[in-house]
Amino acid sequence: MPDVGRIVAGLPGVHAAVVKAATVILENARINALGHGNLAAHLNLEYPNRYDVNVTLRHVAALSIEEGHWDEVFHSGYVPGLHVLRDAVAGS
């Protein structure tokens, strides 16, 4: 049985459309990151194979930044996540 996903991914214009959608999400994420130091510099597009494009937040504390965390330094309680990526997808 043929791999329909690969067939569709290889059709003319499909990869360009995927890259365009990922670029919009990346731009939205960078806007969401404004006001949070150099966080936007940690947002990038990655190409894991010839079909897919990922928008990534490559930071040592990426999960805590995105989802939130308990403040262990100042003991101020729970610090909500920024939801930079989640909201970027919702806004695309």
Backbone hydrogen bonds in HBPLUS format (Angstrom, degrees):
<---DONOR---> <-ACCEPTOR-->    atom                        ^
c    i                          cat <-CA-CA->   ^        H-A-AA   ^      H-
h    n   atom  resd res      DA  || num        DHA   H-A  angle D-A-AA Bond
n    s   type  num  typ     dist DA aas  dist angle  dist       angle   num
A0006-ARG N   A0003-ASP O   3.13 MM   3  5.54 121.3  2.49 106.9 119.7     1
A0007-ILE N   A0003-ASP O   3.12 MM   4  6.45 155.2  2.18 150.4 158.1     2
A0008-VAL N   A0004-VAL O   2.88 MM   4  6.10 169.8  1.89 159.4 160.9     3
A0009-ALA N   A0005-GLY O   2.88 MM   4  5.97 162.2  1.91 145.6 151.6     4
A0010-GLY N   A0006-ARG O   3.02 MM   4  6.03 136.0  2.22 136.9 146.7     5
A0010-GLY N   A0007-ILE O   3.23 MM   3  5.25 132.0  2.47  94.7 107.3     6
A0011-LEU N   A0008-VAL O   3.07 MM   3  5.32 161.9  2.10 110.2 116.0     7
A0014-VAL N   A0011-LEU O   3.16 MM   3  5.72 163.8  2.19 133.1 137.8     8
A0017-ALA N   A0013-GLY O   3.01 MM   4  6.13 149.5  2.11 141.8 149.7     9
A0018-VAL N   A0014-VAL O   2.97 MM   4  6.28 151.9  2.05 150.4 158.4    10
A0019-VAL N   A0015-HIS O   2.90 MM   4  6.17 163.3  1.93 155.6 159.5    11
A0020-LYS N   A0016-ALA O   2.93 MM   4  6.09 156.0  1.99 143.3 150.3    12
A0021-ALA N   A0017-ALA O   2.97 MM   4  6.17 161.0  2.01 146.6 151.1    13
A0022-ALA N   A0018-VAL O   2.96 MM   4  6.18 161.6  2.00 150.8 156.1    14
A0023-THR N   A0019-VAL O   2.86 MM   4  6.03 149.8  1.95 146.6 155.2    15
A0024-VAL N   A0020-LYS O   3.04 MM   4  6.33 152.6  2.12 148.4 154.9    16
A0025-ILE N   A0021-ALA O   3.10 MM   4  6.40 158.9  2.15 147.4 152.9    17
A0026-LEU N   A0022-ALA O   2.84 MM   4  6.09 157.0  1.90 147.7 154.5    18
A0027-GLU N   A0023-THR O   2.90 MM   4  6.12 161.5  1.94 149.5 153.9    19
A0028-ASN N   A0024-VAL O   2.96 MM   4  6.20 159.7  2.00 149.1 154.7    20
A0029-ALA N   A0025-ILE O   2.87 MM   4  6.10 158.1  1.92 150.9 157.1    21
A0030-ARG N   A0026-LEU O   2.92 MM   4  6.18 155.9  1.97 151.4 157.8    22
A0031-ILE N   A0027-GLU O   3.02 MM   4  6.28 149.9  2.11 144.5 152.6    23
A0032-ASN N   A0028-ASN O   2.90 MM   4  6.21 157.5  1.95 149.0 155.5    24
A0033-ALA N   A0029-ALA O   2.94 MM   4  6.16 132.6  2.17 140.0 153.0    25
A0034-LEU N   A0031-ILE O   3.14 MM   3  5.36 155.7  2.20 105.9 113.4    26
A0036-HIS N   A0033-ALA O   3.09 MM   3  5.68 136.3  2.28 146.8 145.9    27
A0039-LEU N   A0036-HIS O   3.27 MM   3  5.87 156.2  2.33 127.9 135.0    28
A0041-ALA N   A0038-ASN O   2.98 MM   3  5.55 142.2  2.13 114.7 124.7    29
A0042-HIS N   A0039-LEU O   2.92 MM   3  5.47 157.6  1.97 117.0 124.3    30
A0043-LEU N   A0040-ALA O   3.15 MM   3  5.40 166.1  2.17 111.6 114.7    31
A0058-ARG N   A0042-HIS O   2.90 MM  16  5.27 155.8  1.96 160.1 154.2    32
A0044-ASN N   A0056-THR O   3.01 MM  12  5.40 152.9  2.09 144.2 152.6    33
A0056-THR N   A0044-ASN O   2.84 MM  12  5.40 166.7  1.86 158.0 162.6    34
A0046-GLU N   A0054-ASN O   2.82 MM   8  5.09 152.9  1.89 147.0 154.2    35
A0054-ASN N   A0046-GLU O   2.77 MM   8  5.09 170.2  1.78 155.9 159.3    36
A0062-ALA N   A0059-HIS O   3.08 MM   3  4.87 152.4  2.15 120.2 114.2    37
A0065-ILE N   A0061-ALA O   2.87 MM   4  6.04 158.1  1.92 160.8 168.3    38
A0066-GLU N   A0062-ALA O   2.90 MM   4  6.05 164.3  1.93 152.9 156.9    39
A0067-GLU N   A0063-LEU O   2.81 MM   4  5.76 170.1  1.82 153.8 157.3    40
A0068-GLY N   A0064-SER O   2.84 MM   4  4.72 141.4  1.99 121.0 130.3    41
A0082-LEU N   A0065-ILE O   2.79 MM  17  5.98 172.2  1.80 169.0 167.7    42
A0083-HIS N   A0066-GLU O   3.19 MM  17  4.69 148.3  2.29 119.9 127.7    43
A0069-HIS N   A0079-VAL O   2.98 MM  10  5.35 151.9  2.06 144.4 153.3    44
A0079-VAL N   A0069-HIS O   2.70 MM  10  5.35 176.6  1.70 168.9 170.2    45
A0071-ASP N   A0077-GLY O   2.88 MM   6  5.52 175.8  1.88 152.0 153.4    46
A0087-ASP N   A0083-HIS O   3.00 MM   4  5.82 166.1  2.02 143.1 147.7    47
A0088-ALA N   A0084-VAL O   3.23 MM   4  6.13 133.5  2.46 125.0 136.9    48
A0088-ALA N   A0085-LEU O   3.08 MM   3  4.94 122.8  2.42  92.4 107.9    49
A0089-VAL N   A0085-LEU O   3.10 MM   4  6.39 151.7  2.19 155.5 160.3    50
A0090-ALA N   A0086-ARG O   3.19 MM   4  6.49 159.6  2.24 145.1 150.9    51
A0091-GLY N   A0087-ASP O   3.00 MM   4  6.05 138.1  2.18 136.2 146.2    52
A0092-SER N   A0089-VAL O   3.19 MM   3  5.25 162.8  2.23 104.3 109.5    53
